[in-house]
Amino acid sequence: MYRDIRLRLFPNHPNALSWSRDGQLCVIASETAQILIPNDLKPHHASLRTHLLRSIQTSPEVAPADAEVYSIGDEQGPGYARAAAWSPLGVSGFRRCILGILTTNHQVKVFVPGLDPWSDWVIHYDLTKYLIEYSGWGNDELNEKGEVETTLRMRARTRSFSWSSEATFPASRWGESLLAVANDNLEIVLFRITHDHCSIVKFFKGVDLEIVRKVGLRETWVSCLAWSPWKRVLGGDEGDNNNNKSKAFLAFGFRGKVYICPITASLESGDCSRSPEDHDPSRVSAVAGNRLVVGNSMSDVHPVSAIAWAEEEISGCLILAYAIPRSVKIVAISSDGGVMSTREFVNGFVDHVAGFCFTPSTSPSRVMLHLASSNGRTQIIDYTPPSGHMSEKSTSHITEGVGDEQDVPMSDAPPGSREEEEELRDIASRWTNVLEERKQDYMAEHDLSTCTSRVYGIAASPMGGIIAVACSFHPNDSLQYITASKEMTKIVFGTHHGWEGAWQRRGLLAEPPSDEPRVPTPIQISSEAFLFEIECFGGRSAGIADRIRKSLDKVCFPDGNGWDLKSISIQSTGVGACLASNLLAKRELNALRYKCCLETISDPANPRLSLLINTPPKENPEIIAHIICNILSVPRNSATERSNLSIRIIYSLACIGILGLYNIRPVVELAQEAFLWLSTKVKVDVRREVEISDRRISDLEVMERGEDDGSGLQEIRDKDKGFTSRLEKCALCDQGMTWSDLRVAECSYGHRVSRCTLTFLPMKDYKLTKECMVCKRTVLSEAILDHEVENNSTSTSRNNGGDGGGSSGVGDEGEMDDGGNTTSTREAGSASSSSSRRRGSSPAAASSASQGGVGVVGRRGDSTLAASILTGLDVCVHCGGRYWTRGEKG
């Protein structure tokens, strides 16, 4: 199992642990939050601090609130972290997750990484400011009561918050998510937050109660917000575009009751051809339905301490669980909000619930609920929803100081056999047993007869097969303490007996009766979370990786060696979305990507090396072929014809097509067509490239007739390699770059630079590049689009008054004017020096800055091919990993 993480801090609130969908693990304690980022042999620990934010606020001093609504947390609280919630994938600039923190002074802050994912995180949005400045509250209540200041204070105080999963829409590839915030005015506010946008979408009353403003008679507040998974809305009024509507239930607790409120989110019709980075704040709307009571506690004064939903429907119903004193209740809810059944599982716990989460079980018709109390007692429920047959029953196991060896009966494996050994290792690695083992180790280390366990939170991994527990151990007798300096919080990792079902639910192992896995997309399961899950299994990771590899090997293209290239089609509108759909959503290519992730594990027997590699894995020719065919199939508009960067990308991919994949007819034919377009439309001298493509077509005809299997033509093909590029020259010696390698561009004098693994252009300014966190491949970043705008503007000024020949960026000899850091002409030296003094821009900045620039958006608003590629393909096409900007660290 993954090694323990030791932190010299103590969380001051339960539910202190939270695991993001891209594998980042956050633990909150006092004014700090520590974030474990799986990226290296020694995992990086990023951090953020909440109390520093108050010292830099410049808002004017406000008088204390009246006694009946006075809040110590709001008025005098230090702003310690109280709760944390991660956004779904795709919200941040590089399609990662961002973090929301609720503080003890009732404020919500949204944090993003500073310069890179493992640097200290910085605040991006302060939602309290939006609550104060929001103008859509309405003045009816304020006019009637005349308590404007008091009501505004209560609306700005946040008591609970929760981030929804992504609601999928056909026009939004990454989906849309909403952040629900419950304030002190018994209202629930829905925010839409992305890396470049924050707005209030909707607010509604959580409960229809008059707020009592009297000292000692303060009403309780809405707590424990939790979102159900989204479901596409079917049917509706005539004329409604129901494909753009999704529905989810928002659950919350109030005065001993559990409510659910249906929320319908819609994506209003808009221009779907816009860049993925160009968000339209007016496109998302939400409607709240009538509240329903689905559960209750022992009485109105006994609170509901935790609420959680299962991540997907089980047997056609939604599963909601909530914890109350001495028991846990699980409710099966129909799609219209009706309660199908309620089951109570008594545990006798009266202490705080420190953690509460669902994971997949061994069967698709079951789900597991994990609970831990602050005193270290645990409960695991294997729940089966009601159905027509009751062949399977729900089970509950409670541990109080002992492990769960009795969870599953031992099999009939012979004593001492390998099967028995694996089964014993499986039982020992369960998180309840790991927690008990750490307690026994602590007592043995300090020579204690007994000790106390404290649990601060538990969290399920993104895949659902691993449980992380934040805990600490202390002597029962205060006289037995040695020194406080030896006290620390540990994060331990363990499995559960349904871990194999988690791999099947995520689509990476075949789920009976099918022989092939479903295979998720990088939008659903990030490669970082996939690798970290395997890494957490420790010495068993080699066997798990081998099983997944064999399962993914069964996924192949339907036409064998054709790789399904003839079916590629790209529309003239929404090019970036079409490229992403063809390249990142194809099942066969995603199977190759997850196998590429497994290749980064240099030594499966030593899981600590899983993300520490020196060179990227070997490229998959199937992925390269699909990159070439998709990009060369894009309809070329007038903006692309005037874009130097787009022209060079087309030329580069066509060269790779004739030199690297010459035995695949669709690739060679598209490469030949691209050369002819460059010759006629852009007036580039590509006569030699056209001759090579003609020879490749002839070779294919010989092979198709069966006269040669390809081996006899190898010598002729090798002679074609190494010709000098007409569009790329060395920045040091002004010599042409030769075509001989996919990864390295080398000039005739031996100067070498790396090639972009997406466009295969030489990269000479690393401040305009980004690197995949998984496979370490480097590609050009969106910042080069802004760079091209500046250079094209300079070129336009030089050619002002010309006949248009300068607008194409091509000189008399077919050489390109400087359109970015990867070109090399006689002016390239000064341009490169200028670019090296600039810092790398973020994708959002590059996109917004380039909207009106030449070479990025045409006169009719059409995006160039380069902009569609670099903004649409926003995760690594080779492994599905997330990028980070290398230039930011330089």
NULO-286584 format. One line per 4 residues: number of its first residue (from 1); their letters; for each residue x, y, z of C-alpha. Coordinates in steps of 0.25 Angstrom, whole numbers, plus 5000, padded with zeros to 4 digits. Layout:
BEGIN
NUM) A) X Y Z; ...
! end
This chain:
BEGIN
1) MYRD) 5000 5000 5000; 5004 5014 4998; 5014 5019 5009; 5008 5028 5020
5) IRLR) 5009 5043 5019; 5013 5050 5032; 5009 5065 5035; 5012 5073 5047
9) LFPN) 4998 5079 5048; 4985 5076 5054; 4972 5079 5047; 4962 5086 5056
13) HPNA) 4949 5082 5048; 4944 5068 5043; 4943 5065 5029; 4957 5071 5027
17) LSWS) 4961 5062 5015; 4957 5064 5001; 4961 5056 4988; 4960 5063 4975
21) RDGQ) 4957 5056 4962; 4971 5059 4956; 4977 5052 4968; 4981 5063 4977
25) LCVI) 4979 5061 4992; 4975 5073 5001; 4976 5073 5017; 4972 5085 5024
29) ASET) 4977 5090 5038; 4975 5103 5044; 4979 5114 5035; 4986 5105 5025
33) AQIL) 4983 5094 5014; 4993 5084 5010; 4991 5078 4996; 4998 5065 4992
37) IPND) 5001 5065 4977; 5005 5052 4971; 5016 5055 4961; 5030 5050 4966
41) LKPH) 5038 5040 4974; 5035 5049 4986; 5021 5055 4985; 5020 5070 4985
45) HASL) 5013 5077 4996; 5007 5090 4991; 5000 5099 5002; 4991 5111 5003
49) RTHL) 4988 5120 5015; 4975 5126 5018; 4978 5136 5030; 4987 5144 5021
53) LRSI) 4976 5148 5013; 4970 5157 5024; 4982 5165 5025; 4982 5170 5011
57) QTSP) 4967 5173 5010; 4965 5188 5008; 4950 5189 5010; 4946 5200 5020
61) EVAP) 4943 5196 5035; 4929 5192 5038; 4922 5193 5051; 4919 5181 5059
65) ADAE) 4905 5174 5056; 4893 5175 5065; 4893 5165 5077; 4882 5157 5071
69) VYSI) 4890 5153 5059; 4904 5155 5065; 4914 5144 5060; 4927 5142 5067
73) GDEQ) 4932 5135 5055; 4929 5147 5045; 4933 5158 5054; 4945 5152 5061
77) GPGY) 4948 5139 5055; 4963 5136 5050; 4958 5130 5037; 4963 5116 5039
81) ARAA) 4959 5106 5029; 4946 5099 5032; 4943 5091 5020; 4949 5088 5006
85) AWSP) 4942 5084 4993; 4948 5081 4979; 4942 5085 4966; 4940 5075 4955
89) LGVS) 4950 5073 4944; 4952 5084 4934; 4949 5096 4942; 4964 5101 4943
93) GFRR) 4972 5107 4932; 4979 5094 4929; 4966 5086 4931; 4970 5082 4945
97) CILG) 4962 5084 4958; 4961 5096 4966; 4959 5097 4981; 4948 5104 4990
101) ILTT) 4951 5106 5004; 4940 5110 5015; 4946 5118 5027; 4942 5119 5041
105) NHQV) 4938 5134 5038; 4928 5129 5028; 4935 5132 5016; 4937 5124 5003
109) KVFV) 4950 5125 4995; 4954 5119 4982; 4968 5115 4980; 4977 5112 4968
113) PGLD) 4991 5108 4967; 5001 5120 4966; 5011 5117 4956; 5010 5102 4954
117) PWSD) 5002 5091 4961; 5012 5089 4972; 5015 5104 4976; 5007 5110 4987
121) WVIH) 4993 5113 4983; 4987 5127 4982; 4973 5132 4984; 4965 5134 4970
125) YDLT) 4951 5137 4975; 4945 5143 4988; 4931 5138 4988; 4927 5147 4999
129) KYLI) 4930 5159 4991; 4920 5154 4980; 4910 5152 4991; 4911 5166 4996
133) EYSG) 4911 5172 4982; 4900 5164 4976; 4889 5173 4971; 4878 5162 4968
137) WGND) 4873 5159 4982; 4861 5168 4981; 4856 5179 4990; 4843 5173 4995
141) ELNE) 4849 5167 5008; 4857 5179 5011; 4846 5190 5009; 4837 5182 5018
145) KGEV) 4846 5180 5029; 4855 5192 5028; 4867 5184 5032; 4876 5185 5020
149) ETTL) 4889 5185 5027; 4886 5172 5036; 4880 5165 5024; 4893 5168 5015
153) RMRA) 4901 5163 5027; 4894 5150 5028; 4894 5148 5013; 4909 5149 5013
157) RTRS) 4911 5139 5023; 4913 5125 5017; 4910 5113 5026; 4912 5101 5016
161) FSWS) 4915 5099 5002; 4917 5088 4992; 4922 5087 4977; 4913 5079 4968
165) SEAT) 4919 5068 4958; 4919 5073 4943; 4906 5074 4936; 4908 5069 4922
169) FPAS) 4902 5076 4909; 4905 5073 4895; 4910 5088 4893; 4920 5087 4905
173) RWGE) 4930 5076 4904; 4935 5078 4918; 4921 5080 4924; 4917 5091 4934
177) SLLA) 4917 5090 4949; 4910 5099 4960; 4915 5103 4973; 4904 5103 4984
181) VAND) 4906 5113 4996; 4896 5113 5008; 4896 5126 5015; 4892 5131 5029
185) NLEI) 4879 5136 5023; 4874 5122 5020; 4876 5124 5005; 4884 5115 4995
189) VLFR) 4892 5122 4985; 4897 5115 4972; 4910 5120 4966; 4916 5117 4952
193) ITHD) 4931 5117 4953; 4942 5114 4943; 4956 5119 4943; 4952 5132 4936
197) HCSI) 4938 5134 4940; 4930 5135 4953; 4915 5139 4954; 4903 5136 4962
201) VKFF) 4893 5128 4954; 4881 5126 4963; 4877 5127 4978; 4865 5122 4985
205) KGVD) 4860 5120 4999; 4865 5107 5006; 4853 5107 5015; 4840 5115 5017
209) LEIV) 4843 5120 5031; 4843 5134 5037; 4856 5137 5042; 4855 5139 5057
213) RKVG) 4864 5151 5061; 4864 5150 5076; 4875 5148 5085; 4875 5133 5090
217) LRET) 4865 5129 5079; 4873 5128 5067; 4868 5118 5057; 4878 5108 5052
221) WVSC) 4884 5109 5038; 4884 5100 5025; 4896 5091 5026; 4902 5078 5019
225) LAWS) 4899 5082 5005; 4902 5071 4995; 4899 5069 4980; 4893 5056 4973
229) PWKR) 4899 5053 4960; 4893 5060 4948; 4883 5053 4938; 4879 5058 4925
233) VLGG) 4864 5063 4924; 4855 5056 4915; 4842 5061 4910; 4837 5075 4913
237) DEGD) 4829 5086 4906; 4829 5087 4891; 4840 5095 4885; 4849 5092 4897
241) NNNN) 4863 5088 4894; 4864 5077 4904; 4877 5072 4900; 4882 5085 4907
245) KSKA) 4876 5082 4920; 4881 5073 4932; 4874 5071 4946; 4881 5068 4959
249) FLAF) 4876 5068 4974; 4882 5077 4984; 4881 5071 4998; 4883 5079 5011
253) GFRG) 4879 5078 5026; 4871 5087 5034; 4866 5085 5048; 4867 5070 5048
257) KVYI) 4861 5068 5034; 4867 5065 5021; 4862 5072 5009; 4864 5070 4994
261) CPIT) 4862 5081 4984; 4862 5078 4969; 4871 5087 4961; 4870 5088 4946
265) ASLE) 4882 5094 4938; 4881 5098 4924; 4891 5102 4914; 4884 5113 4905
269) SGDC) 4886 5113 4890; 4898 5120 4886; 4910 5120 4877; 4916 5106 4879
273) SRSP) 4927 5109 4870; 4934 5118 4880; 4947 5114 4886; 4947 5105 4898
277) EDHD) 4954 5116 4905; 4944 5127 4901; 4933 5125 4912; 4920 5132 4910
281) PSRV) 4914 5135 4924; 4900 5136 4920; 4899 5122 4914; 4896 5115 4927
285) SAVA) 4883 5116 4935; 4877 5108 4946; 4863 5106 4952; 4860 5101 4966
289) GNRL) 4848 5092 4968; 4839 5089 4980; 4846 5084 4993; 4843 5070 4998
293) VVGN) 4846 5064 5011; 4853 5050 5010; 4858 5048 5024; 4858 5052 5038
297) SMSD) 4867 5051 5050; 4862 5047 5064; 4856 5060 5067; 4857 5075 5062
301) VHPV) 4869 5077 5072; 4877 5065 5067; 4885 5070 5055; 4888 5063 5042
305) SAIA) 4903 5062 5043; 4907 5058 5029; 4900 5055 5015; 4906 5048 5003
309) WAEE) 4901 5043 4989; 4905 5031 4982; 4913 5036 4969; 4903 5028 4959
313) EISG) 4890 5022 4959; 4889 5008 4965; 4878 4999 4959; 4871 5011 4954
317) CLIL) 4870 5020 4966; 4878 5030 4973; 4885 5026 4986; 4885 5037 4998
321) AYAI) 4891 5034 5011; 4891 5043 5024; 4897 5041 5038; 4889 5045 5050
325) PRSV) 4893 5041 5065; 4894 5026 5067; 4891 5022 5053; 4892 5024 5038
329) KIVA) 4880 5024 5028; 4881 5021 5013; 4870 5025 5004; 4867 5020 4990
333) ISSD) 4861 5032 4982; 4854 5031 4969; 4857 5040 4957; 4845 5049 4961
337) GGVM) 4849 5051 4975; 4840 5040 4982; 4845 5032 4993; 4846 5017 4989
341) STRE) 4851 5012 5002; 4858 5016 5015; 4868 5007 5023; 4874 5010 5036
345) FVNG) 4887 5004 5040; 4890 5006 5055; 4904 5008 5060; 4903 5015 5073
349) FVDH) 4912 5026 5070; 4910 5039 5077; 4923 5046 5074; 4925 5054 5062
353) VAGF) 4925 5048 5048; 4939 5051 5043; 4937 5045 5029; 4926 5040 5020
357) CFTP) 4927 5035 5006; 4922 5025 4995; 4930 5015 4987; 4927 5005 4977
361) STSP) 4924 4990 4981; 4927 4977 4976; 4914 4977 4968; 4908 4988 4959
365) SRVM) 4895 4986 4967; 4902 4990 4980; 4909 5001 4986; 4918 5003 4998
369) LHLA) 4917 5014 5009; 4929 5017 5018; 4928 5025 5031; 4938 5028 5042
373) SSNG) 4935 5035 5055; 4945 5045 5061; 4948 5035 5072; 4953 5025 5061
377) RTQI) 4941 5016 5061; 4937 5012 5047; 4925 5006 5039; 4925 5000 5025
381) IDYT) 4911 4997 5019; 4910 4989 5006; 4896 4994 5001; 4887 4987 4991
385) PPSG) 4875 4996 4987; 4861 4990 4987; 4858 4982 4974; 4848 4972 4969
389) HMSE) 4857 4961 4975; 4863 4961 4989; 4874 4951 4986; 4885 4961 4991
393) KSTS) 4884 4967 5005; 4890 4980 5010; 4901 4977 5021; 4907 4986 5031
397) HITE) 4921 4984 5039; 4925 4993 5051; 4939 4993 5056; 4943 4999 5070
401) GVGD) 4957 4996 5072; 4958 4984 5063; 4960 4982 5048; 4949 4976 5039
405) EQDV) 4955 4962 5036; 4941 4957 5037; 4936 4965 5025; 4937 4954 5015
409) PMSD) 4938 4940 5019; 4951 4933 5015; 4951 4925 5002; 4954 4910 5001
413) APPG) 4968 4912 4996; 4978 4902 5001; 4986 4906 5014; 5000 4913 5009
417) SREE) 4995 4914 4995; 4998 4927 4987; 4983 4929 4986; 4982 4929 5001
421) EEEL) 4994 4938 5002; 4987 4948 4993; 4974 4948 5000; 4982 4951 5014
425) RDIA) 4989 4962 5007; 4976 4967 5002; 4969 4967 5016; 4982 4973 5022
429) SRWT) 4982 4985 5013; 4967 4989 5016; 4967 5003 5022; 4960 4999 5035
433) NVLE) 4971 4989 5037; 4982 4999 5033; 4977 5009 5043; 4977 4998 5054
437) ERKQ) 4991 4994 5050; 4996 5008 5051; 4990 5009 5065; 4997 4996 5069
441) DYMA) 5010 5001 5064; 5008 5014 5072; 5006 5006 5085; 5018 4997 5082
445) EHDL) 5027 5009 5079; 5024 5017 5092; 5022 5005 5100; 5007 5008 5103
449) STCT) 4996 4998 5107; 4985 5006 5101; 4984 5019 5093; 4973 5028 5087
453) SRVY) 4971 5029 5072; 4966 5042 5066; 4961 5042 5051; 4960 5056 5044
457) GIAA) 4954 5051 5031; 4953 5040 5021; 4953 5042 5006; 4951 5032 4994
461) SPMG) 4960 5033 4982; 4955 5037 4969; 4954 5023 4964; 4948 5018 4977
465) GIIA) 4957 5007 4980; 4965 5014 4991; 4961 5021 5004; 4970 5031 5010
469) VACS) 4969 5034 5025; 4975 5046 5033; 4977 5041 5047; 4986 5043 5060
473) FHPN) 4989 5035 5072; 4990 5039 5087; 4992 5033 5100; 4980 5031 5109
477) DSLQ) 4987 5037 5121; 4993 5051 5119; 5004 5047 5128; 5009 5038 5118
481) YITA) 5012 5049 5108; 5027 5050 5104; 5027 5063 5096; 5017 5070 5088
485) SKEM) 5028 5071 5076; 5026 5057 5074; 5011 5058 5071; 5007 5058 5056
489) TKIV) 4995 5055 5047; 4997 5043 5038; 4990 5041 5025; 4989 5026 5023
493) FGTH) 4983 5018 5011; 4975 5006 5010; 4966 4998 5000; 4953 4992 5002
497) HGWE) 4947 4978 4998; 4940 4985 4986; 4953 4991 4980; 4952 4982 4967
501) GAWQ) 4938 4986 4965; 4943 5001 4965; 4952 4998 4953; 4940 4991 4946
505) RRGL) 4931 5003 4948; 4941 5012 4943; 4942 5004 4930; 4957 5000 4931
509) LAEP) 4954 4985 4934; 4943 4977 4926; 4930 4976 4933; 4923 4963 4931
513) PSDE) 4917 4958 4923; 4925 4967 4913; 4939 4963 4909; 4944 4977 4906
517) PRVP) 4945 4989 4916; 4936 5001 4913; 4949 5010 4914; 4946 5024 4919
521) TPIQ) 4951 5037 4913; 4961 5047 4919; 4949 5056 4922; 4944 5045 4931
525) ISSE) 4956 5039 4938; 4969 5047 4938; 4982 5040 4935; 4988 5045 4948
529) AFLF) 4977 5039 4956; 4978 5026 4949; 4993 5025 4951; 4992 5029 4966
533) EIEC) 4982 5019 4968; 4991 5008 4963; 5002 5014 4971; 4994 5013 4984
537) FGGR) 4993 4998 4983; 5008 4997 4986; 5014 4983 4983; 5001 4979 4977
541) SAGI) 5002 4990 4966; 5009 4981 4956; 4998 4970 4956; 4987 4981 4955
545) ADRI) 4995 4988 4944; 4996 4975 4936; 4982 4972 4937; 4978 4986 4932
549) RKSL) 4988 4985 4921; 4982 4971 4916; 4968 4977 4917; 4971 4989 4909
553) DKVC) 4978 4980 4899; 4965 4975 4895; 4960 4988 4890; 4964 4990 4875
557) FPDG) 4960 4997 4863; 4948 4990 4855; 4956 4991 4842; 4969 4985 4847
561) NGWD) 4981 4992 4841; 4972 5003 4835; 4971 5010 4849; 4957 5015 4845
565) LKSI) 4964 5027 4838; 4954 5028 4826; 4942 5031 4835; 4949 5044 4840
569) SIQS) 4940 5057 4837; 4942 5071 4842; 4932 5082 4841; 4935 5096 4837
573) TGVG) 4929 5102 4850; 4934 5098 4864; 4947 5092 4859; 4953 5091 4872
577) ACLA) 4942 5083 4878; 4942 5074 4866; 4956 5071 4867; 4955 5068 4882
581) SNLL) 4943 5059 4880; 4950 5051 4869; 4964 5050 4876; 4960 5050 4891
585) AKRE) 4947 5043 4891; 4950 5031 4882; 4950 5018 4890; 4961 5011 4883
589) LNAL) 4970 5023 4885; 4967 5025 4899; 4971 5010 4901; 4984 5013 4895
593) RYKC) 4986 5026 4904; 4983 5018 4917; 4993 5007 4912; 5003 5019 4910
597) CLET) 5001 5023 4924; 5005 5009 4929; 5018 5010 4921; 5022 5021 4930
601) ISDP) 5023 5012 4941; 5038 5009 4940; 5037 4998 4951; 5023 4993 4955
605) ANPR) 5029 4985 4967; 5034 4999 4972; 5022 5008 4971; 5029 5020 4976
609) LSLL) 5035 5021 4962; 5022 5022 4955; 5022 5036 4951; 5037 5038 4951
613) INTP) 5042 5036 4936; 5054 5041 4929; 5048 5041 4914; 5034 5040 4909
617) PKEN) 5029 5026 4905; 5030 5023 4890; 5019 5029 4881; 5007 5021 4877
621) PEII) 5006 5021 4861; 4991 5020 4862; 4990 5033 4870; 5000 5040 4861
625) AHII) 4992 5036 4849; 4979 5041 4855; 4986 5054 4859; 4991 5056 4844
629) CNIL) 4978 5052 4838; 4969 5060 4847; 4977 5073 4846; 4979 5072 4831
633) SVPR) 4964 5069 4829; 4960 5082 4835; 4954 5092 4825; 4964 5103 4822
637) NSAT) 4957 5117 4823; 4963 5130 4820; 4969 5133 4834; 4977 5120 4833
641) ERSN) 4982 5124 4819; 4988 5137 4826; 4993 5130 4838; 5008 5127 4838
645) LSIR) 5007 5117 4849; 4995 5110 4843; 5003 5108 4830; 5015 5103 4837
649) IIYS) 5006 5093 4845; 5000 5088 4832; 5014 5086 4825; 5020 5079 4837
653) LACI) 5009 5069 4839; 5009 5066 4824; 5024 5064 4824; 5022 5054 4836
657) GILG) 5011 5047 4828; 5020 5044 4816; 5032 5040 4824; 5027 5033 4836
661) LYNI) 5014 5027 4832; 5016 5025 4817; 5009 5011 4817; 4995 5016 4821
665) RPVV) 4988 5022 4809; 4978 5032 4816; 4990 5038 4823; 4999 5039 4810
669) ELAQ) 4987 5044 4802; 4984 5055 4811; 4998 5059 4812; 4999 5060 4797
673) EAFL) 4987 5069 4797; 4993 5078 4807; 5005 5080 4799; 4997 5083 4787
677) WLST) 4989 5093 4795; 5002 5100 4800; 5007 5101 4786; 4995 5107 4780
681) KVKV) 4989 5115 4791; 5001 5120 4799; 5011 5119 4788; 5021 5111 4796
685) DVRR) 5031 5103 4788; 5029 5089 4792; 5032 5082 4779; 5042 5072 4785
689) EVEI) 5031 5068 4796; 5021 5066 4785; 5030 5057 4778; 5032 5049 4790
693) SDRR) 5017 5048 4793; 5016 5043 4778; 5026 5032 4781; 5019 5028 4794
697) ISDL) 5006 5027 4786; 5013 5018 4776; 5019 5009 4787; 5005 5007 4793
701) EVME) 4999 5003 4779; 5011 4993 4778; 5008 4987 4792; 4993 4987 4790
705) RGED) 4995 4978 4777; 5003 4969 4786; 5016 4971 4778; 5024 4975 4791
709) DGSG) 5021 4975 4805; 5028 4988 4808; 5042 4982 4812; 5047 4984 4797
713) LQEI) 5044 4998 4797; 5051 5002 4810; 5064 5006 4804; 5057 5016 4794
717) RDKD) 5049 5022 4806; 5061 5024 4814; 5067 5032 4803; 5056 5042 4804
721) KGFT) 5058 5044 4819; 5067 5056 4823; 5063 5066 4813; 5063 5081 4817
725) SRLE) 5050 5088 4821; 5047 5100 4813; 5039 5107 4825; 5048 5104 4837
729) KCAL) 5062 5109 4839; 5072 5109 4851; 5072 5121 4859; 5087 5120 4862
733) CDQG) 5093 5118 4848; 5081 5121 4838; 5082 5107 4832; 5070 5098 4829
737) MTWS) 5065 5088 4838; 5065 5074 4833; 5053 5063 4834; 5059 5051 4840
741) DLRV) 5053 5049 4854; 5039 5051 4861; 5045 5057 4874; 5057 5065 4870
745) AECS) 5059 5075 4859; 5074 5077 4854; 5080 5086 4845; 5092 5083 4835
749) YGHR) 5102 5088 4845; 5097 5079 4856; 5089 5089 4865; 5077 5081 4871
753) VSRC) 5064 5085 4877; 5052 5077 4882; 5039 5076 4873; 5025 5079 4878
757) TLTF) 5019 5065 4880; 5005 5071 4875; 5009 5079 4863; 5024 5074 4861
761) LPMK) 5029 5088 4860; 5043 5091 4866; 5042 5098 4879; 5053 5108 4882
765) DYKL) 5046 5117 4893; 5042 5108 4904; 5035 5120 4911; 5024 5117 4900
769) TKEC) 5022 5103 4903; 5015 5094 4913; 5018 5080 4918; 5009 5068 4921
773) MVCK) 5010 5064 4935; 5009 5049 4932; 5017 5046 4920; 5026 5058 4920
777) RTVL) 5024 5062 4906; 5025 5076 4902; 5016 5084 4893; 5014 5098 4888
781) SEAI) 5005 5106 4898; 4994 5115 4895; 5003 5127 4898; 5009 5125 4884
785) LDHE) 4996 5130 4878; 4998 5144 4885; 5012 5144 4881; 5008 5141 4866
789) VENN) 4998 5153 4867; 5010 5163 4871; 5019 5158 4860; 5008 5158 4849
793) STST) 5005 5172 4853; 5019 5176 4851; 5019 5169 4838; 5007 5176 4834
797) SRNN) 5013 5189 4837; 5025 5186 4829; 5017 5182 4817; 5006 5193 4818
801) GGDG) 5002 5197 4805; 5006 5185 4798; 4999 5176 4788; 4995 5165 4799
805) GGSS) 5007 5157 4796; 5013 5160 4810; 5000 5156 4817; 5002 5141 4814
809) GVGD) 5016 5142 4821; 5023 5135 4810; 5035 5142 4803; 5040 5140 4788
813) EGEM) 5048 5128 4792; 5036 5121 4800; 5042 5124 4813; 5032 5128 4825
817) DDGG) 5033 5142 4832; 5034 5141 4847; 5021 5136 4852; 5025 5131 4866
821) NTTS) 5037 5125 4873; 5038 5113 4864; 5042 5120 4851; 5055 5124 4847
825) TREA) 5057 5135 4836; 5067 5146 4835; 5059 5154 4845; 5057 5142 4854
829) GSAS) 5068 5145 4863; 5063 5158 4868; 5049 5152 4870; 5054 5141 4878
833) SSSS) 5062 5150 4887; 5049 5158 4889; 5041 5146 4892; 5051 5140 4902
837) RRRG) 5049 5153 4910; 5034 5150 4912; 5028 5141 4922; 5019 5130 4917
841) SSPA) 5004 5134 4917; 4993 5126 4922; 4983 5120 4913; 4972 5129 4917
845) AASS) 4981 5141 4915; 4986 5137 4901; 4972 5133 4897; 4966 5147 4901
849) ASQG) 4977 5155 4896; 4977 5148 4882; 4962 5150 4879; 4965 5162 4870
853) GVGV) 4978 5159 4865; 4982 5155 4851; 4986 5141 4849; 4977 5136 4861
857) VGRR) 4963 5141 4857; 4960 5145 4842; 4952 5157 4837; 4939 5149 4838
861) GDST) 4942 5144 4852; 4947 5130 4848; 4958 5124 4856; 4971 5119 4850
865) LAAS) 4975 5105 4850; 4986 5107 4860; 4976 5114 4870; 4967 5102 4868
869) ILTG) 4978 5092 4871; 4985 5098 4883; 4972 5102 4890; 4963 5090 4886
873) LDVC) 4973 5079 4889; 4975 5084 4904; 4980 5070 4909; 4991 5062 4905
877) VHCG) 4987 5054 4892; 4997 5043 4895; 4994 5039 4909; 4982 5048 4914
881) GRYW) 4990 5056 4924; 4989 5070 4928; 4998 5081 4924; 5006 5091 4932
885) TRGE) 5013 5103 4926; 5028 5101 4926; 5030 5116 4923; 5024 5120 4936
889) KG) 5036 5114 4944; 5047 5119 4935
! end
